[in-house]
C-alpha cells in the first residue's frame, strides 16, 4: 500500500517512468526511520553525472568529502565501532583577528611566543587523541599540521563540514558539537590514596558502527552507517542535468511526505 501511495504521487512527475524504482526507495527510506518519522533524518544529496537509476539509498549519513590538506590520503578510510568527535574549533595556526602589539627584547622571547602557539595546537590535538575518538569532524578548518598529526596516529579528520551535515551526524551518532577540547581530556582524581583515571563527559563523543569513504561519480563521499543513537538515511540522486536532479529531489520530497502521512494515519476515505 505504501509503495502504491508513493507511485501515485510520482505518476505526474518527470520521474514517472521510473516511479517503480523510486517508490520502493522512498518507502525503504521512511521505514528506516524510528517512530517519530523525523523528516530531518532523511538527507538528499545530488551528484551530477551518471544514470537516474544509479541513485541509491544509504542507510546512514553520507556527505561529500570536505577540502583536505596534504596527509589526508595517509589517513584510514574505513572504521568499525569507533567514537566520533564533533568540533566547532579551528585546528590550525591563524593570524590574530585583532591588532596586537608585543615588545620583545631578545630572540629567545620571540622564540618562546612561537613555541607557545605551536604548543597550544599540539595540546588540543593530544587531548582529542586521548579521548579515544578515531574520527574527527569540524565545522571550522583543520590545517595541514593537524591533518598529518592525525594521520600519523591512524585517525581520520575532516574540516569545513557543513552545519546541516554535522547536525545529522550528531543526531544519528550521538555526542555534542564541542567548542573546546577540555571536555574530552582525561581527568585525574585521588580516591582513597589511589590514583584513578576516568574519562569525564564521555557522552560528548558519538559512536558509529561503520565508517568508510567511497567514490560516487566524480566526487568522494564519507558514509556513516549503523549509527548508535538514531536511525537515519541518505538518498544519493544521480542524473545528467542539474535542473533534472533538482526536480527529482522535489518529486521525492512529495512522495516522502505522502508515505510519512500514510504511516502516521492509516485511515482511508473512499471517494474520487
C-alpha angles and dihedrals in degrees: 000000000000091000090052091050091052092044091051090053092050095045092088096043133092088257092056092117089060097038092120090058096045097040090059090048093050093050091048089050094052092044088054090066127084126250093285091063090208111195091209089067091066111079124193120203123185118214117186118224133036132065125311090240090059088074112116144190118238115201094218140021121319130176138161117276111263127232110290138194132220111299095040093106089058092061121097114259099197131059137161126205098355136145123254126213115206114198142183092194134112110236098193140076110271135184116251113272092211129051112265135178126207123182112206126182102193140030088244090061091052091049090051090056092050092048091050091056092051092045091054090055094045092048090055091049092047093051091052090049093048091053090070096243115146097184121053121190123179135181089213127059123289107206131221094262092054092043092055091043091055091044091056088057097046093252128139121224136177129181134195092041111171114252095240092053091047090050092051092050089050092048092048102038100030128227128097138274104256125215092186133032094217088091094064101048124104117261123213120214133172117231122174091343091302125115111232125182117209131174110236122213096010087169091074090074122077126217130219128188097210133011127179143151121232139175115251113182108311094336136071120234134199116225128202113190135170091030116197104224114030136016113244140158141195130215114215107201121200129193145134103250126046092222091053092050090050090052090048089054092053091048093051090047090058091049092048091052092051093049091047090050092048091052093048095045115031095178116117126205114202118222145090 
